[in-house]
Amino acid sequence: MKNVYVKKQVFLPILLISMLLGLILTGCAPRVILDPGIPSSVASIPSSIVNAAAAVPTGNADAQFIQPDDYFYMAEPWNEVNWEYVRLGKLVTAPTPETKNQAEFMYVSTGSKEWAKWWVKTRIASRADLELGKEVICFDGNGQGDIYYAPESNQNARTDSWFIARITDTSELFKGYVLVTDGYKINEKNLRVIVK
């Protein structure tokens, strides 16, 4: 009987150590900040919080990572019928009579400079903005299933495509999306309206 008791005393710590090593090796252990100034009771940060913090816009960008001096532009004016891709850029040369009222922009995705006849400033749409026929700009680079969502990072917002369209149906807004030109489903948090 004494021999069984000794085996249990040795086996239990080995089992606990191997389980702990398994958790650490598979990445299931909480992340710990090793800073002597932080009490040990708050040193553990779940990875979901770390990931959420990484996606928060910094500086003066809005929740879609668009900065106050950003413009959406196109070489030619929007035809206002079909959806069309727009580019995200910074104004380099303001329009003047000498430039035939065209403005020059730096395309933030590539750094190239381009002249444009059409440009707008935008803001994130509110629920009150979401009405039939409203012109909206939507992010094209985050499609999940058949719905397009807002960018998840600054890099996404500044290197992937955006497009302009019109809201054609708001009957599914209670589900969190609207339909735009050609039946594309756009999450309500992925809509920008033109600032006039």
PyMOL commands that set and color helices and strands:
alter all, ss='L'
color gray80, all
select helices_A, chain A and resi 2-25+40-42+47-54+97-99+127-129+154-159+173-175+181-183+188-190
alter helices_A, ss='H'
color red, helices_A
select strands_A, chain A and resi 31-32+44-45+70-74+84-93+103-107+113-116+118-124+135-139+143-144+147-148+162-169+177-180+184-187+191-195
alter strands_A, ss='S'
color yellow, strands_A
deselect
rebuild
show_as cartoon
